[in-house]
Amino acid sequence: MPSLPDAQAQHEPEWREILTHGPRGLLTRGTQGYRLMRWMLRRMPSNPRCKHCYVPFAGIGRGILRLFGFGPSRKNPTMCNF
């Protein structure tokens, strides 16, 4: 394998981890933060909701979560743009 420039060599282990095991973070699917987010969103009143993470698309929940950038996707109205 040819040698990589210093910047690429420095970030190679991080990218290898992301590409082989998936991204890691607070709201990554399967983490405790993600489960907590879904639990809280399920308790907000309103239907219809995102089929993936339960973000409400109508009512009071819609207004609150719009402030944080959540809303229905343009391409699939049953999923959010998260």
Long-range contacts (C-beta under 8 A, 24 or more apart in sequence): 41-65, 48-78, 50-78, 50-79, 50-80, 50-82, 51-78, 51-79, 52-79, 52-80, 52-82, 53-80, 53-82, 55-80, 55-82
